[in-house]
Amino acid sequence: MWQVVRKRSKHIHEPNEVRVLRLVRDRGTISRIEIAKNTGLHKTTVTDLVSKLIEAGFLEDTGEVGIRRKVGRRRRLLRFLPGA
């Protein structure tokens, strides 16, 4: 029984990964916080998914900075890698 649960649990995040990839592809460049707002996912979840997608070669951090807010860090922008 546990083998079935383990196999299925590997696919739990797949829809979220696809949602993030589609959003980044459609928007061109987007920050993690904008991804969280548009998908309804928690910021921590978005950070984890983005890290996995960067490691897998689907996304890259452009190094560009988004609009400056009053407080906190500047938003780093992500983009979809078309050759992935």
N, C-alpha and C positions, 0 to 999 in steps of 0.2 A: 504494500500500500504506500509506504513512504517513497518508493521509487517514482510512483505516479505523481505524488505531490511535488517532489523535487523537479521532475520534468515540467510540470505545469507552472511552477513558480518561476522558472527561467523566463517565461513569456509574459509575466504580469506587467512589466514595465514597457513592453514593446509598443503598445498603443501610445503611451506618453512620449516615447522616443520619436515615433513617427509624427506625432502632433508638433513636437518641437522642431523637427527637421523641416516639415512643411511650412511652418510659420517663418522660420529663418530664411528658407528658400524664397518664399513669396515676398517677404519684406526687404530683402537685400541685406541690410545691416540692422541689427537690433541688439538691445542690451538684455541681460539676464532678467532684470526687473520687469522690462516690458514683456518678456516671454511669460513670466509668472502672471502678470496682469491679464494678458490675452488668453492664456490657457486655463487659468484658475488653479494652477499648481502652486504648491508652497515654494517659497524662495529656496529652501534647502533642497527640495526635490529637483528644482530646475538646475541648481548648481551641480548636483550629482550627475544628472542626465547630460548636461553640457560637458562636464569633464570626461565622461565616457565617450561622448560623440567626438570630442576633440582627439582623444587617444585613438579612436577608431578611424580618424581621418576624414570625417564627414563635415566637421566645422573647424573654423580657426578664429582665434582672437585677432582682430585686425590691428590692435594696438591703438586704434583711434578712440577718442574720448567723446562721449555724447554731450548733451547740453548740461551745463553746470547747474547743480542745484544749490540751495542755500547752505545746506550742511551735508556732511558725509563725503564719501568718496565719489569721484567722477565715474560715470557709467562707462565701462569698456564694451565696445561693440563686437559682435560676432557676425561671421558671414558663412554661408554655405559654400563648400568647395565643389564646384560643378563636375570635376573629374572623379569625384569619389564614387 
